Each structure stands twice: as structure tokens, then as C-alpha cells.
Amino acid sequence: MKHNFGAGPCILPKEVFQEASQAVVDFNNSGLSILEISHRSKDFEAVIAEAERLVRELLNVPQGYSILFLQGGASTQFAMVPLNLLADGAQAAYLDTGVWASKAAKEAKKIGDVAIVGSSADKNYTYIPKNIEVPADAAYFHYTSNNTIYGTEVFDIPSTVAPLVCDMSSDIFSRTINVADYALIYAGAQKNMGPAGVTLVIVKDDILGKSGRTLPTIFDYESHSKAGSMYNTPPVFSIYVSMLNLRWLKAKGGIDVIEQENIIKARALYGEIDRNPFFKGTAVEEDRSRMNVTFVMENPELEASFLELAKERGLIGLKGHRSVGGFRASMYNALSISSVNALVDTMKEFEEKNK
Ligand SMILES: *Cc1c(COP(=O)(O)O)cnc(C)c1O
């Protein structure tokens, strides 16, 4: 048995992989593969409608928001957000909490005026800047709720009157959020929602159409909203697998239940990192992510040997991102508590062996 701690594409529930693999051979007893059915067919219409319903239900999305299933990953949203929301002469505010946050700001700068209202670059992004001041007249305020690479997470949303835009790629569906606080939320699916190839966008309809810009249709949220994410061929299989994963989440009891599990998983692993004299966490305690746990060794020379032992114990994907080093254990929704326990046990075993 493998325990997949990879940061993305992520682990999904075994049942989801099984059902998806069946659908590749024969979808809904239609005699056709999910990979060959028309995206305009009744069968697929039912899939995308259920996916949308599940997003609305699980996240309690209020009236007045569109749910879009787009392509191009979260990285395309780095450009689409300013194209659609940042008018000429206006300024957008960005919080710089890591690689993805700064890439988002960099793209926005190509399109309009951007103010960086806070940054934790001074300490290699090990914390979330607090008490940020966002200009009241900002076109929007963009932040990244979970910093996949640095293992920090924003638990208290900065208070601002500017419309909130959030990249939730790596913690969406992991904890309760209040969608009404946001003008726009986006997430590449492959961290916690499904396989790569689809990007979820939840956008408040009344913020659209104000940029004064004539956009190519494919980059215009309004055109996707009007077309029900069917302006062009949508990523049928990725939407289908995401739908199966959201069904799994609902059957499990929804966001409240998964959030409690995620808290228990995080407590177990951070507890061991803090207890075990061989390891130490990299993020400041109050900003520690529940999704991506970054840690290093007191003696970096032992890291290769720990990775070796981890591999023997079936623990996969633990090598840290090059900009942090050490290890990163990603604990997305589908990673079970028993996998976390397997990692904790391996850390204890390593301690015993190297005492
Ligand atoms: C992975 C990631 C991205 C990039 O996503 P793509 O879908 O590969 O473009 C953006 N933001 C965050 C927070 C991520 O974790």
C-alpha cells in the first residue's frame, strides 16, 4: 500500500479512481467511454449539472454567483482575474505570500496597476503578514488562502472593503468558508478537487462587465457564465472525476466532517514534528497549513536517509519543494488518517534507529 503525500496532482479516494476507470470503459451502461461521449449529450449535461449542484451545496454558495469549469489551470486565472476586474486607471491590491501569490501579482502587473500591500518574502514566506492595509478604492484585493509550497495558510481573511479575490487551489473544500465574503474564488482542481485539467471559478455576477475592456471571448467570464461552461469543449473527464470526488465528499458528511478530519491529521503530524528531536517545522506555528506540512531536519545530512526509510514504508511524494528543502507532506482530503499515522510511525522509527 502506498501513502501519497504528493503536492499535486493529488491523491483522490480509491472509490473515485475505480468508478472513473469503469466509466472510461463503459459510461453509465451506454456502451460508450466517458472519453468519447459528446459534451452536448444528455449524459454529460447531467454530469456538469451535478458537479455544479455539489459545489453550490458543499460550499453553501449564495444566489448571484456563477460556477464555472474552465481550462488553463489556476495560472490562467492569474491573467483572467485582472483582465476582467481591473479597469484602466484602477489599482488592484495583492498580498505576497509565496511563489503562486507573486506569480499572480506579476501577471496582473502586465495588465494594470498593482500594489503589493504585504509580503513575507523577507523570511522566505514562513508566515502570513498581518494587519494589512488595503486601499478602500482598490479594484479588488487578491490573496492565496493556502501556500502550497511554503506550508502556510490564511485562516482569518484580511478585512477590506475592496472585493475579495482568492486563489484557493490547495485548500478549497478542506474547511468551511463563507462564499458571500468573496467576489471571486478560483482553484485549479488538481490539489483538492479532482484531476488536472479543470479549474473551478466561483464568481459574483455583479462584479463582471466593468473593466471597460473588450476581451477575447475565451478570457471573458461572462461568456463562460452565459454558456454554462460550454462556450467550447469543456474538459469532460476532469469534470466527471471532480464530480465523483465531490459526491464522495458529500457522502462523507460534507465540509464540516472533512474539516474535523483535516484538523486531526494536522494535529497528529505537527505534534510529531514538534516532539521528535530530529525534525522541525518551517512555518510559524499560528500560520501552519493543514494541507501542506513543510518540515526539515535539525541535521540536514540525514534527510536523504529519512527519505529512503520513508520510501521503504510506502510513503510517496515527501520531498520538499526546492525553495524550502526538507520535506512536504501534503494531506489533502482523500489522504486518510492511517496514512498520516504511517508517516508519524516512520518518523518515530527513524528517531529510534538514529539515537
Ligand atoms: C498549484 C497551484 C497553482 C498553479 O496551478 P496550475 O493549475 O498548475 O496553474 C496556483 N496556485 C496555487 C495556490 C497552487 O497550489
The ligand as an SDF file (V2000), in Angstrom:
LIG
                    3D

 15 15  0  0  0  0  0  0  0  0999 V2000
   -0.5660   24.6030   -7.9110 C   0  0  0  0  0  0  0  0  0  0  0  0
   -1.0270   25.9690   -7.6190 C   0  0  0  0  0  0  0  0  0  0  0  0
   -1.2230   26.9120   -8.6490 C   0  0  0  0  0  0  0  0  0  0  0  0
   -0.9360   26.6120  -10.1080 C   0  0  0  0  0  0  0  0  0  0  0  0
   -1.9350   25.8150  -10.5980 O   0  0  0  0  0  0  0  0  0  0  0  0
   -1.9970   25.3560  -12.1380 P   0  0  0  0  0  0  0  0  0  0  0  0
   -3.3480   24.7370  -12.1930 O   0  0  0  0  0  0  0  0  0  0  0  0
   -0.8790   24.3940  -12.3410 O   0  0  0  0  0  0  0  0  0  0  0  0
   -1.8670   26.5630  -12.9880 O   0  0  0  0  0  0  0  0  0  0  0  0
   -1.7020   28.1630   -8.3050 C   0  0  0  0  0  0  0  0  0  0  0  0
   -1.9530   28.4780   -7.0290 N   0  0  0  0  0  0  0  0  0  0  0  0
   -1.7780   27.6020   -6.0160 C   0  0  0  0  0  0  0  0  0  0  0  0
   -2.0860   28.0170   -4.6150 C   0  0  0  0  0  0  0  0  0  0  0  0
   -1.2990   26.3280   -6.2810 C   0  0  0  0  0  0  0  0  0  0  0  0
   -1.1220   25.4530   -5.2810 O   0  0  0  0  0  0  0  0  0  0  0  0
  1  2  1  0
  2  3  1  0
  2 14  2  0
  3  4  1  0
  3 10  2  0
  4  5  1  0
  5  6  1  0
  6  7  2  0
  6  8  1  0
  6  9  1  0
 10 11  1  0
 11 12  2  0
 12 13  1  0
 12 14  1  0
 14 15  1  0
M  END
$$$$
